[in-house]
Amino acid sequence: MDVLIDTQSFIWFFENNSRLPASVRLYMEKSKRLVVSIASFWEITIKASLGKLTVPENIAGLMDKALANGFQILPIEREHLIVLSNLDLIHRDPFDRIIIAQSIAEDIPLVSSDDVFKLYPVNYVWE
């Protein structure tokens, strides 16, 4: 089973943060393929440069760490943008919207603590 991890869950996973429920961590660890969107790295880069997020290493190091830990980095593809263009404007965050679109287009479950994700036709995983 594959699973797409949203930005916050990805950060919590690497920080070993207790806000990531043990059941979700186990779900992730049992997954065949862990996927993180390139949009998550874009979001991390922007938030770090604005001082809204502190990351222990530069973005290249974080991406290398993700790959070394078995994550696949999902690029933004044409099909993702087509799905995005048809999404209802429920969620306003552009990074979350593309991650939702990727989950739908790739037909893979999405790990997120954001309840708004449940309002979209995704296989939402939390708890």
Secondary structure, 3 states (H helix, E strand, C coil): CEEEECHHHHHHHHHCCCCCCHHHHHHHHHCCEEEEEHHHHHHHHHHHHCCCCCCCCCHHHHHHHHHHCCEEEECCCHHHHHHHHCCCCCCCCHHHHHHHHHHHHHCCCEECCCHHHHHCCCCEECC
